[in-house]
Amino acid sequence: MHEATDDDAKESARENRNELIGVEKRLTAYLSKYLLQRDYKENIATHIMKLIADGEINPSQEHAVHEILSARLHEHGATGVAAAYKNFSLIDTMGSPISAITQIGDFTWALYEGGSLFGGLKAIGNALRGNVVFNKTDYGLERIAQEFTESDTFAGAVDKVFGLVGIKAITGKAVDSLLNSISDKLTRQANANDANLIKKLETYFESGANQVLQDLKNGVINDNTRMMIYSRYLDFAPVTLSELPIKYQTAGNGRLFYTLKTYTLKLFDVYRREAVKEIFSGDKARAIQGMKNLTAILALLMLTGAGADELKDYLLGRNTDFDDRVTDNLWKLAGLSKFITWQVRREGVGTAALKQILPPFAFVNAVGNDIIHATDINRHPKNEMWINGLDTTSSIPVVGKMIFWNYGRGTQKHKELSEIRFKKEKQRLNDIKEEFEQLEGEDKKQFYIKNKADMARLKQSIHVQGVTNKLKSSINRLRAQPKTDAGDAMIKRLETKRDLIMTNFNK
């Protein structure tokens, strides 16, 4: 209808649309009726017996096939309050341009499939310009992932917010670049008569494999070549139920625990399929290729992840040193988010691990923190916006995180991170000091010469600690006195001075 040029064309498009809607409703009703039948398990058992008789599967695979089919045909997701909370938490967690920047990591797979860095960058460049043969619309890939399809009151809001903050735009370009990168790779493999590709085609198309191979060589676009591209795309993206765990399909309201974790699960699957399976195949050539694949995946994930983090920290006014950047991205290779790495630094591994497993509770935690810190909010100078003292500011869709980190309570979190870095550096310097004090004579002299810069920095850290402790005592003394505008202004000046000293030392 959008492309119609006149009223007749629009009417024709409208009739086609209504007809398709009718077909969809009839099929949906049929499926619903079938799924409610009590004999679906018997139908599955009959089907599996036929597969075994036809030699399609081995008897040892019977249980796995039965489990897969049962889960897929009896799939059910979150409903009611659970579905509403899940969608609300998606808006809360991802409803920001900062989350859109995170999606830069999705370009990793176009680079990986490109065959070379140049090939991958070429596919990405073409996608950014809109110069592509295949796009997300061709495959119905407008949604980012399967877990974002729960339907309830907030479902439409999730889609709109993701569009406003740019998540859909960036992800769409990543999808287009990957589809065309895959197409280019399949063409290269077909022209080289790649043995692995031929084996796959024979499995999929049997007697028609040679024709599909020729179609790939000649750049023919048909159902078969499209299917090959889509099949490979699914190896990297959890956009269908078939790409998610069986437990997810039957979890119902338990899908809350999968919120924002399906990408991580898919990442583990990529590791398994592209690297681990090949490395331990028992074939030397495959093992070498598996190691190459693993190296390429890890390097590209680090590259795209570090780039996205650098841009996010710049926009949020966060100063992250190189060591932290490397550490954060190493953790992300293991499926841990930046938020979780912060929790490791602040609260320890145990608390962070628990938060990784549980559903997102960012808004609930923010409300709780705001209640607990209510007295701190009242001590803010009158010329500051009261809302700037709230953790819940970060939950405002689209603009919340920018306000929170640049003007609100997030600025205090910058200070907390600065203190953590100072303590970490001071501990390192104290370890050097202890090692120095255990030496004697010439060894001690040589050690001092070798570590002269660190020894000087140790003296500086002691001075910084003394000054900041005095400032902290003055701040605490002022806070214990009755609240006045002059007192608030002095507290702010002392805090700013203390933070500046700490920041300069960390640099």
C-alpha positions in Angstrom: 0.0 0.0 0.0 2.9 2.3 0.8 4.3 1.9 -2.7 1.0 2.3 -4.5 1.0 5.1 -7.0 -2.8 5.6 -7.5 -6.2 4.8 -5.9 -6.6 1.6 -7.9 -3.2 0.3 -6.9 -4.0 1.1 -3.2 -7.4 -0.7 -3.4 -5.7 -3.7 -5.0 -3.1 -3.8 -2.2 -5.8 -3.4 0.4 -7.7 -6.4 -1.0 -4.6 -8.5 -1.0 -3.8 -7.5 2.6 -7.3 -8.3 3.8 -7.2 -11.7 2.0 -3.8 -12.5 3.7 -5.1 -11.4 7.1 -8.0 -13.9 6.6 -5.7 -16.7 5.7 -3.5 -15.9 8.7 -6.6 -16.0 11.0 -7.8 -19.3 9.6 -4.3 -20.9 10.0 -3.9 -19.5 13.5 -7.3 -20.9 14.5 -6.4 -24.3 13.0 -3.1 -24.4 14.8 -4.8 -23.4 18.1 -7.4 -26.2 17.7 -4.6 -28.7 16.9 -2.5 -27.7 19.9 -5.5 -28.2 22.2 -6.0 -31.8 21.0 -4.9 -34.4 23.5 -3.4 -36.6 20.9 -0.5 -34.3 19.8 2.0 -36.5 21.7 0.7 -39.5 19.9 1.0 -37.7 16.6 4.6 -36.8 17.4 5.4 -40.4 18.4 3.9 -41.7 15.1 6.0 -39.1 13.2 9.2 -40.1 14.9 8.5 -43.8 14.2 8.2 -42.9 10.5 11.5 -40.9 10.7 13.3 -44.0 12.1 11.7 -46.3 9.6 12.8 -44.0 6.7 16.3 -43.8 8.1 16.0 -40.0 8.7 17.1 -40.4 12.3 18.7 -43.1 14.5 16.8 -44.8 17.4 19.3 -43.1 19.8 18.1 -39.7 18.6 14.4 -40.5 19.3 14.3 -38.9 22.7 16.0 -35.6 21.6 13.6 -35.3 18.6 10.6 -36.0 20.7 11.7 -33.4 23.3 12.3 -30.7 20.6 8.9 -31.3 18.8 6.9 -31.4 22.0 8.4 -28.2 23.2 8.0 -26.4 19.8 4.3 -27.5 19.4 3.4 -26.7 23.0 5.3 -23.4 23.2 3.9 -20.8 25.6 5.3 -17.5 26.8 4.8 -15.0 29.6 1.3 -13.6 30.2 -0.4 -11.1 32.4 1.8 -9.3 35.0 4.9 -11.3 34.1 4.7 -10.3 30.4 3.9 -6.7 31.3 6.9 -6.5 33.7 9.2 -8.1 31.2 8.3 -5.5 28.5 8.5 -2.7 31.1 12.0 -3.9 32.1 13.1 -3.9 28.5 12.1 -0.3 28.2 13.8 0.5 31.5 17.0 -1.3 30.6 17.3 -0.6 26.8 15.2 2.5 26.3 18.1 4.8 25.7 20.4 5.9 22.9 23.2 4.4 25.0 21.7 1.0 24.5 21.5 1.7 20.8 25.3 2.2 20.8 25.7 -1.2 22.3 24.1 -2.7 19.2 27.3 -1.8 17.3 28.5 -5.1 18.5 26.0 -6.8 16.1 28.3 -5.8 13.2 30.8 -8.4 14.6 29.2 -11.2 12.6 29.2 -9.3 9.3 33.0 -8.8 9.8 33.4 -12.4 10.7 31.5 -13.7 7.7 33.2 -11.2 5.4 36.2 -13.6 4.9 38.5 -10.7 5.6 38.3 -7.3 7.4 38.0 -5.6 4.0 35.1 -7.9 2.9 33.3 -7.4 6.2 33.7 -3.6 6.1 32.5 -3.5 2.5 29.3 -5.3 3.5 28.8 -2.9 6.4 29.5 0.1 4.2 27.0 -1.0 1.6 24.4 -1.7 4.3 24.9 1.8 5.8 24.3 3.3 2.4 21.3 1.1 1.7 23.1 -0.4 -1.3 22.2 -4.1 -0.6 20.8 -7.0 -2.5 19.1 -8.5 0.6 17.6 -6.6 3.5 15.8 -7.4 6.8 12.4 -6.8 5.2 13.0 -9.7 2.7 13.2 -12.1 5.6 10.7 -10.5 8.1 13.6 -9.6 10.4 12.3 -6.3 11.7 12.3 -7.6 15.3 15.6 -7.6 17.1 15.3 -11.0 18.8 12.6 -13.6 19.7 12.5 -12.5 23.3 11.1 -9.0 22.3 7.9 -10.5 20.9 5.9 -11.0 24.1 2.5 -9.3 23.5 0.9 -7.3 26.2 0.0 -3.7 27.1 3.7 -2.6 26.9 4.6 -4.5 23.7 3.8 -1.6 21.4 5.6 0.8 23.7 8.8 -1.4 23.5 8.7 -1.2 19.7 8.2 2.6 19.7 10.9 3.3 22.3 13.4 1.1 20.4 12.6 3.0 17.3 13.0 6.4 19.0 16.4 5.6 20.6 17.9 4.2 17.4 18.1 0.5 18.4 16.0 -0.6 15.5 17.9 1.5 13.0 21.4 0.3 14.1 20.2 -3.3 14.4 18.6 -3.1 11.0 21.8 -2.0 9.4 23.6 -4.8 11.2 21.1 -7.4 9.9 21.4 -6.1 6.3 25.2 -6.2 6.5 25.2 -9.7 7.8 22.7 -11.0 5.2 24.8 -9.6 2.4 28.1 -10.7 3.9 26.7 -14.3 4.1 25.5 -14.1 0.5 29.0 -13.0 -0.6 30.6 -15.8 1.4 28.3 -18.4 -0.1 29.1 -17.2 -3.6 32.8 -17.5 -2.9 32.4 -20.9 -1.5 30.3 -22.1 -4.4 32.8 -20.8 -7.0 35.6 -22.6 -5.1 33.5 -25.8 -4.9 34.0 -25.8 -1.2 33.6 -29.3 0.1 31.8 -28.2 3.3 29.2 -26.2 1.4 28.6 -29.1 -1.1 28.1 -31.5 1.8 25.6 -29.1 3.4 23.7 -28.6 0.1 23.4 -32.4 -0.4 22.0 -32.7 3.2 19.4 -29.9 2.5 18.5 -30.5 -1.1 19.6 -34.1 -1.9 19.3 -34.6 -5.7 18.8 -30.8 -6.2 22.1 -29.9 -4.6 24.0 -29.3 -7.9 21.3 -26.9 -9.1 21.5 -24.9 -5.9 25.3 -24.8 -6.2 25.0 -23.4 -9.7 22.4 -20.9 -8.6 24.8 -19.7 -5.9 27.6 -19.4 -8.4 25.5 -17.4 -10.8 24.0 -15.1 -8.1 20.4 -16.4 -8.7 17.9 -15.3 -6.1 15.2 -17.9 -5.4 13.7 -19.8 -2.5 16.6 -22.1 -2.2 19.4 -19.5 -2.2 17.4 -17.3 0.2 16.9 -20.3 2.5 20.7 -20.9 2.6 21.3 -17.3 3.6 18.6 -17.3 6.2 19.8 -20.6 7.6 23.3 -19.2 8.1 21.9 -16.0 9.6 20.1 -17.9 12.3 23.5 -19.3 13.4 24.2 -15.9 14.8 20.8 -14.4 15.8 18.2 -15.7 18.3 15.3 -14.4 16.2 13.3 -17.6 16.1 12.1 -20.1 18.7 14.2 -22.8 17.1 17.4 -20.9 18.0 16.5 -20.8 21.7 16.7 -23.4 24.5 13.8 -25.9 24.9 13.2 -24.6 28.4 12.6 -21.1 27.0 9.8 -22.4 24.7 7.9 -24.0 27.6 8.9 -21.6 30.4 5.7 -19.5 30.4 6.2 -16.8 33.0 9.6 -18.2 33.7 10.8 -16.4 30.5 11.4 -13.5 32.8 14.6 -15.2 33.8 15.7 -15.2 30.1 15.2 -11.4 29.8 18.2 -9.9 28.0 20.1 -13.2 28.1 19.1 -14.8 24.8 22.0 -13.0 23.0 24.4 -14.4 25.5 23.1 -17.9 25.1 23.4 -17.5 21.4 26.9 -16.3 21.8 27.8 -19.5 23.7 26.2 -21.5 20.9 28.4 -19.6 18.3 31.5 -20.5 20.4 30.4 -24.1 20.5 29.6 -24.5 16.8 32.2 -22.3 15.2 35.2 -23.2 17.5 34.8 -25.8 20.2 33.1 -28.4 18.0 35.8 -28.0 15.4 38.7 -28.0 17.8 37.7 -31.3 19.4 36.5 -32.9 16.2 39.6 -35.2 16.1 40.5 -33.9 12.6 43.7 -31.8 12.5 42.6 -29.5 9.7 39.2 -28.8 11.4 40.9 -28.2 14.7 43.2 -25.6 13.2 40.2 -23.9 11.5 38.4 -24.0 14.8 41.3 -22.2 16.5 41.3 -19.6 13.7 37.5 -19.1 14.1 37.8 -18.6 17.8 40.6 -16.1 17.5 38.7 -14.1 14.9 35.5 -14.1 17.0 37.2 -13.0 20.2 39.3 -10.3 18.4 36.2 -8.9 16.6 34.0 -8.9 19.7 36.8 -7.0 21.5 37.1 -4.5 18.7 33.4 -3.7 18.3 32.8 -3.9 22.1 35.7 -1.5 23.0 34.6 0.9 20.3 31.0 1.0 21.5 32.2 1.4 25.2 34.4 4.3 24.3 31.6 6.1 22.6 29.2 5.4 25.5 31.6 6.5 28.2 32.3 9.7 26.3 28.6 10.5 26.0 28.0 9.7 29.7 31.0 11.6 31.0 32.6 8.4 32.4 36.4 8.2 32.5 37.5 4.6 32.0 41.1 3.7 31.9 42.6 1.2 29.5 42.9 -1.6 32.0 39.2 -1.3 32.9 38.2 -1.2 29.2 40.2 -4.4 28.5 38.8 -6.1 31.7 35.2 -5.1 30.8 35.4 -6.6 27.3 37.1 -9.8 28.5 34.1 -10.3 30.9 31.7 -9.6 28.0 33.3 -12.4 26.0 32.1 -14.6 28.7 28.6 -13.2 28.4 28.8 -10.7 31.3 27.5 -7.1 30.7 29.2 -3.9 31.7 26.7 -3.5 34.5 27.7 -6.9 35.9 31.4 -6.0 35.7 30.7 -2.9 37.8 28.9 -5.0 40.3 31.9 -7.3 40.6 34.1 -4.3 41.4 31.6 -2.8 43.9 29.9 -5.8 45.5 31.9 -8.9 44.7 31.6 -11.9 42.4 28.8 -13.6 44.3 26.3 -10.7 44.2 27.2 -10.0 40.6 26.6 -13.7 39.6 23.2 -13.6 41.3 22.2 -10.5 39.4 23.3 -12.1 36.2 20.8 -15.0 36.8 17.9 -13.0 38.1 15.5 -11.0 35.9 16.3 -7.2 35.6 15.2 -5.3 38.6 16.8 -1.9 37.7 13.6 0.1 38.4 12.8 -1.7 41.6 16.3 -1.1 42.9 16.2 2.5 41.8 13.0 3.1 43.8 14.4 1.4 46.8 17.6 3.4 46.6 15.7 6.7 46.3 13.7 5.8 49.5 16.9 4.9 51.4 18.7 8.1 50.2 15.8 10.5 50.7 17.7 12.4 53.4 20.7 12.8 51.1 18.4 14.3 48.4 17.1 16.9 50.9 20.7 18.1 51.5 21.2 19.2 47.8 21.5 22.9 47.3 18.3 24.7 46.3 19.6 25.7 42.9 19.8 22.0 41.9 16.9 20.2 40.4 15.5 17.8 43.0 15.0 15.1 40.3 18.8 15.1 39.8 19.2 13.3 43.1 17.0 10.3 42.0 18.2 6.9 40.8 14.8 6.5 39.1 15.8 9.3 36.7 17.8 6.7 34.7 14.5 4.8 34.0 13.0 7.7 32.1 12.7 6.4 28.5 15.0 7.9 25.8 16.7 10.7 27.8 16.9 9.2 31.4 20.3 7.7 31.2 21.9 10.8 29.7 20.4 13.0 32.5 21.3 10.4 35.2 25.0 10.0 34.2 25.8 13.6 33.2 23.7 15.6 35.8 22.1 13.3 38.3 23.1 10.7 40.8 25.3 8.9 38.2 27.9 11.6 38.8 28.2 10.2 42.3 28.8 6.8 40.8 31.7 8.3 38.9 33.1 9.3 42.2 32.6 5.8 43.6 34.4 4.3 40.7 37.2 6.8 41.1 37.6 5.7 44.7 37.7 2.0 43.7 40.5 2.7 41.2 42.4 4.7 43.8 42.2 1.8 46.3 43.3 -0.7 43.6 46.3 1.4 42.6 47.2 2.0 46.2 47.1 -1.7 46.9 49.4 -2.4 44.0 51.9 0.3 45.2 51.8 -1.1 48.8 52.6 -4.6 47.4 55.7 -3.0 45.7 56.6 -1.3 48.9 56.4 -4.6 50.9 58.6 -6.3 48.3 61.1 -3.5 48.6 61.3 -3.6 52.4 62.1 -7.4 52.3 65.2 -6.8 50.2 68.7 -5.7 51.5 71.9 -4.2 50.2 72.5 -4.1 46.5 69.3 -6.0 45.7 67.3 -3.2 47.4 69.1 -0.5 45.6 68.6 -2.2 42.2 64.9 -2.8 43.0 64.5 0.9 43.9 66.1 2.1 40.6 64.0 -0.3 38.6 60.8 0.8 40.3 61.6 4.4 40.9 58.5 5.7 39.2 56.2 3.5 41.3 58.1 4.4 44.5 57.5 8.1 43.7 53.9 7.4 43.0 53.6 5.6 46.3 54.6 8.8 48.1 52.1 10.7 46.1 49.4 8.3 47.0 50.1 8.6 50.7 49.9 12.4 50.3 46.6 12.2 48.3 45.2 9.8 50.9 46.0 12.3 53.7 44.5 15.3 51.9 41.3 13.5 50.9 40.9 12.1 54.4 41.0 15.6 55.8 38.5 16.9 53.3 36.2 14.0 54.0 36.4 14.8 57.8 35.5 18.4 57.0 32.5 17.3 54.8 31.2 14.9 57.5 31.5 17.6 60.2 29.5 20.1 58.0 26.8 17.5 57.3 26.4 16.9 61.1 25.5 20.5 61.6 22.1 22.1 60.9 21.4 22.5 57.2 22.1 25.9 55.7 22.6 27.1 52.1 26.2 28.2 53.0 26.9 24.8 54.5 25.6 23.1 51.4 27.7 25.3 49.2 30.8 24.6 51.3 30.1 20.8 51.2 29.9 20.9 47.4 33.2 22.9 47.1 35.0 20.4 49.3 33.6 17.4 47.5 34.6 18.9 44.1 38.1 19.5 45.4 38.4 16.0 46.8 37.1 14.4 43.6 39.5 16.5 41.4 42.5 15.4 43.5 41.4 11.7 43.2 40.7 12.0 39.5 44.1 13.7 38.8 45.9 10.9 40.7 44.1 8.2 38.8 45.0 9.8 35.5 
